[in-house]
Amino acid sequence: QTTQDMKFYELSARLETPVETGNVPLVIQFSVKFEQVIDCGGGYIKLVRPDFDPKSFGGETPLLILFGPDICGNDNKIIFIIDHKGKGVLWGKKPTAPNDKLTHIYTSIIYPNNTYAVYLDTVEIANGTISDDWLFAVPKMIPDQNDKKPENWDERIEIPDPNITKPKAVSYTHLRAHETREDLVCRLLLEKKK
């Protein structure tokens, strides 16, 4: 249990050997137990570069991966952030994180083929591809800085067409050979309005 509410608590440790990814999955697994009900906070694991300074470790320390439960009021979710070119990119999915006093096991697996899976208490709760669920890619349409509207651009929302004509009235008598009860009711109502 924390000694003081509304305070950041951090713990860091250097791994004996740096994590190398490539041909094997990267598995991050840890357990979290909130020993008191929290209003806003979380329990994350933050994987950082091997050259980080443990004395200055904190919320602003650049991350490679941040993963874990984020509890804030009724918005309790599991967050998963991956570094892309020096910026943390947030996971597009937001599975619910439990907010209770029980121990929960959080697992993320990133596979060499750029797919992933997330587990809560050993049950898979999300999976997909990194390219689909994190917005790393350049947008499909890149704005052209030199693009501008033509001088004769018409700003009206609707432009009337002078050549348009109303269609001729439709006769419903041709439906009688195949009409159902519902068709009959509709036809009788239409004929009654005439």
Contacts in CASP RR format, 6 or more apart in sequence:
PFRMAT RR
TARGET T0000
AUTHOR 0000-0000-0000
METHOD contacts of the structure
MODEL  1
QTTQDMKFYELSARLETPVETGNVPLVIQFSVKFEQVIDCGGGYIKLVRP
DFDPKSFGGETPLLILFGPDICGNDNKIIFIIDHKGKGVLWGKKPTAPND
KLTHIYTSIIYPNNTYAVYLDTVEIANGTISDDWLFAVPKMIPDQNDKKP
ENWDERIEIPDPNITKPKAVSYTHLRAHETREDLVCRLLLEKKK
1 35 0 8 1.000
1 36 0 8 1.000
2 9 0 8 1.000
2 36 0 8 1.000
8 58 0 8 1.000
8 59 0 8 1.000
10 57 0 8 1.000
10 58 0 8 1.000
10 59 0 8 1.000
12 48 0 8 1.000
12 52 0 8 1.000
12 54 0 8 1.000
12 57 0 8 1.000
12 58 0 8 1.000
13 54 0 8 1.000
14 50 0 8 1.000
14 54 0 8 1.000
15 50 0 8 1.000
18 50 0 8 1.000
19 26 0 8 1.000
19 47 0 8 1.000
21 110 0 8 1.000
21 112 0 8 1.000
22 112 0 8 1.000
23 112 0 8 1.000
24 112 0 8 1.000
25 109 0 8 1.000
25 110 0 8 1.000
25 111 0 8 1.000
25 112 0 8 1.000
26 109 0 8 1.000
26 110 0 8 1.000
27 107 0 8 1.000
27 108 0 8 1.000
27 109 0 8 1.000
28 45 0 8 1.000
28 47 0 8 1.000
28 65 0 8 1.000
28 67 0 8 1.000
28 107 0 8 1.000
28 108 0 8 1.000
28 109 0 8 1.000
29 105 0 8 1.000
29 106 0 8 1.000
29 107 0 8 1.000
29 108 0 8 1.000
30 45 0 8 1.000
30 105 0 8 1.000
30 106 0 8 1.000
31 103 0 8 1.000
31 104 0 8 1.000
31 105 0 8 1.000
31 106 0 8 1.000
32 42 0 8 1.000
32 43 0 8 1.000
32 68 0 8 1.000
32 69 0 8 1.000
32 103 0 8 1.000
32 104 0 8 1.000
32 106 0 8 1.000
33 101 0 8 1.000
33 102 0 8 1.000
33 103 0 8 1.000
33 104 0 8 1.000
34 42 0 8 1.000
34 71 0 8 1.000
34 99 0 8 1.000
34 100 0 8 1.000
34 101 0 8 1.000
35 101 0 8 1.000
36 101 0 8 1.000
37 99 0 8 1.000
37 100 0 8 1.000
37 101 0 8 1.000
38 71 0 8 1.000
38 99 0 8 1.000
39 71 0 8 1.000
39 72 0 8 1.000
39 73 0 8 1.000
40 71 0 8 1.000
40 72 0 8 1.000
40 73 0 8 1.000
41 70 0 8 1.000
41 71 0 8 1.000
41 72 0 8 1.000
42 68 0 8 1.000
42 69 0 8 1.000
42 70 0 8 1.000
42 71 0 8 1.000
43 68 0 8 1.000
43 69 0 8 1.000
43 70 0 8 1.000
44 66 0 8 1.000
44 67 0 8 1.000
44 68 0 8 1.000
44 69 0 8 1.000
44 70 0 8 1.000
44 79 0 8 1.000
45 65 0 8 1.000
45 66 0 8 1.000
45 67 0 8 1.000
45 68 0 8 1.000
45 106 0 8 1.000
46 59 0 8 1.000
46 61 0 8 1.000
46 63 0 8 1.000
46 65 0 8 1.000
46 66 0 8 1.000
47 63 0 8 1.000
47 64 0 8 1.000
47 65 0 8 1.000
47 66 0 8 1.000
48 57 0 8 1.000
48 61 0 8 1.000
48 62 0 8 1.000
48 63 0 8 1.000
48 64 0 8 1.000
49 62 0 8 1.000
49 64 0 8 1.000
52 61 0 8 1.000
52 62 0 8 1.000
62 83 0 8 1.000
62 86 0 8 1.000
63 81 0 8 1.000
63 83 0 8 1.000
63 88 0 8 1.000
64 82 0 8 1.000
64 83 0 8 1.000
65 80 0 8 1.000
65 81 0 8 1.000
65 82 0 8 1.000
65 83 0 8 1.000
65 108 0 8 1.000
66 79 0 8 1.000
66 80 0 8 1.000
66 81 0 8 1.000
66 88 0 8 1.000
67 78 0 8 1.000
67 79 0 8 1.000
67 80 0 8 1.000
67 81 0 8 1.000
67 106 0 8 1.000
67 108 0 8 1.000
68 78 0 8 1.000
68 79 0 8 1.000
68 80 0 8 1.000
68 97 0 8 1.000
68 106 0 8 1.000
69 76 0 8 1.000
69 77 0 8 1.000
69 78 0 8 1.000
69 79 0 8 1.000
69 97 0 8 1.000
69 98 0 8 1.000
69 104 0 8 1.000
69 106 0 8 1.000
70 76 0 8 1.000
70 77 0 8 1.000
70 78 0 8 1.000
70 79 0 8 1.000
70 97 0 8 1.000
71 97 0 8 1.000
71 99 0 8 1.000
76 96 0 8 1.000
76 97 0 8 1.000
76 98 0 8 1.000
76 99 0 8 1.000
77 94 0 8 1.000
77 95 0 8 1.000
77 96 0 8 1.000
77 97 0 8 1.000
78 94 0 8 1.000
78 95 0 8 1.000
78 96 0 8 1.000
78 97 0 8 1.000
78 106 0 8 1.000
78 118 0 8 1.000
78 120 0 8 1.000
78 125 0 8 1.000
79 90 0 8 1.000
79 91 0 8 1.000
79 94 0 8 1.000
80 90 0 8 1.000
80 91 0 8 1.000
80 93 0 8 1.000
80 108 0 8 1.000
80 118 0 8 1.000
81 88 0 8 1.000
81 89 0 8 1.000
81 90 0 8 1.000
81 91 0 8 1.000
82 88 0 8 1.000
82 89 0 8 1.000
82 91 0 8 1.000
82 130 0 8 1.000
82 134 0 8 1.000
82 136 0 8 1.000
83 89 0 8 1.000
84 134 0 8 1.000
84 136 0 8 1.000
89 134 0 8 1.000
89 135 0 8 1.000
89 136 0 8 1.000
90 134 0 8 1.000
91 133 0 8 1.000
91 134 0 8 1.000
92 133 0 8 1.000
92 134 0 8 1.000
92 135 0 8 1.000
93 118 0 8 1.000
93 126 0 8 1.000
93 133 0 8 1.000
95 118 0 8 1.000
95 120 0 8 1.000
95 125 0 8 1.000
95 126 0 8 1.000
97 104 0 8 1.000
97 120 0 8 1.000
98 104 0 8 1.000
98 120 0 8 1.000
104 120 0 8 1.000
104 121 0 8 1.000
105 119 0 8 1.000
105 120 0 8 1.000
105 121 0 8 1.000
105 122 0 8 1.000
106 118 0 8 1.000
106 119 0 8 1.000
106 120 0 8 1.000
107 118 0 8 1.000
107 119 0 8 1.000
107 120 0 8 1.000
107 122 0 8 1.000
108 116 0 8 1.000
108 117 0 8 1.000
108 118 0 8 1.000
108 119 0 8 1.000
109 116 0 8 1.000
109 117 0 8 1.000
109 118 0 8 1.000
109 119 0 8 1.000
110 116 0 8 1.000
110 130 0 8 1.000
111 117 0 8 1.000
114 129 0 8 1.000
114 130 0 8 1.000
114 131 0 8 1.000
115 127 0 8 1.000
115 128 0 8 1.000
115 129 0 8 1.000
115 130 0 8 1.000
116 127 0 8 1.000
116 128 0 8 1.000
116 129 0 8 1.000
116 130 0 8 1.000
116 133 0 8 1.000
117 124 0 8 1.000
117 126 0 8 1.000
117 127 0 8 1.000
117 128 0 8 1.000
118 124 0 8 1.000
118 125 0 8 1.000
118 126 0 8 1.000
118 127 0 8 1.000
119 125 0 8 1.000
130 136 0 8 1.000
131 137 0 8 1.000
172 186 0 8 1.000
172 187 0 8 1.000
172 190 0 8 1.000
172 191 0 8 1.000
175 183 0 8 1.000
175 187 0 8 1.000
176 187 0 8 1.000
179 187 0 8 1.000
END
